[in-house]
Amino acid sequence: MAGETTSADDAKNQFNSFVTGLGRGVAGALFLALPMLMTMEMWYLGFTIARERLLLLLLLNIPLLILLAHRIGFEETFTWREAIRDAIIAYGIGIVTSVIVLAALGLLHADMPVSEAVAKIALQSVPASIGAMLGRSQLGHDETDDEDKETPYHGELLMMAAGALFLSLNIAPTDEMMVLAYKMSIWHAIIVTLLSITLMHGFVYAVSFIGGHELEPETPWWHAFIRFTLPGYVIALAISVFALWIFERLGDSSAVEIMLSVIVLGFPASLGAAAARLIL
C-alpha cells in the first residue's frame, strides 16, 4: 500500500511539474515572441515570403527545439524521445499562441487567403516556439533542475545558434536594421564587431550573471575566448546571413552592403548566442 501511495505521489508530482512547465512555456512564448507578433514587417512577410524559404526555416527550427528540450524541456528529460516530445509540445504552444494573438489583433480574418494565414502563423510560430522552450529556463527553475547535466561541445554550439536565431528573427525583418547598415562606415563596422565580441565574452565569463561560466584559475583567458567566444561570433554571423536571406533582405546588394548588414544583425545575434550559453 505504501508503495502504491509513493507511486501515486510521484505520478502527481510529475504531472504538476509538466503542467507548470506548460504554463511557463505559454508565458515564454508570449513574453519573448510578442514583439514579433506585433511587428508590421512580420505581418506582411506572411504574404510575401518565399514558401520554400519559410519551409526551410520551419525545418531547421525542429532540431534546435529538440536540443533545447533535451536541456530545458517542460520536465526533466532522460532520452531523446522525451526531448522530441517536448519539442513537439513547444511547437504546438508556438502555433496556438500565434493563432490566438494574431486573431485577437485582427490580423487573421475569414476573407484572408488560407495560404497567407497559414504562412503568417507558421512564420510567427518559430520565435514563439523557441520562446516557449526558453520560458522554463528564463521564468523559473525547479529544485531538481539539471545542474549536473553535461552538454557536449557541439551541443553548446547549437545552443548558441538557437539563441542567435531567436534574436535575429526579431531584428532581421525590420527596416531599421537596413537603415543602420546603410548609414554605417567600415570603421563603424569594426567598432560594432569588437563590441559584439567583447560583450559576448564578458556576459558569459566576466560579469557573473546567474548561469555564467567561471574559468578555472589555471585556465588561460584565451582558451575560452578561442574555444567558445570566437566560434560563437562566427555562428552569430552565419545565422545573421541565414536570417537576412530567409527574409529576402540581401537582394541585389553589393558585397560591402551585405557585410555591413550582417555585422549590424550580428550584434543582437551575438548577444542571443551569449544568452544561450548562460542557460547551459
Buried (B, 14 or more C-beta within 10 A) or exposed (E): EEEEEEEEEEEEEEEEBBEBBBBBBBBBBBBBBBEBBEBEBBBEBBEEBEEEBBEBBBEBBBEBBBBBBBBBBBBBBEEEEBBBBBBBBBBBBBBBBBBBBBEEEEBBEEEBEEEBBBBBBBBBBBBBBBBBBBBBBBBEBEEEEBEEEEBEEEBBBBBBBBBBBBBBBBBBBBEEBBEBBEEBEEEBBEEBBEEBBEBBBBBBBBEEBEEBBEEEEEEEEEEBBEEBBBBBBBBBBBBBBBBBBBBEBBEEBEEEBBBBBBBBBBBBBBBBBBBBBBBB
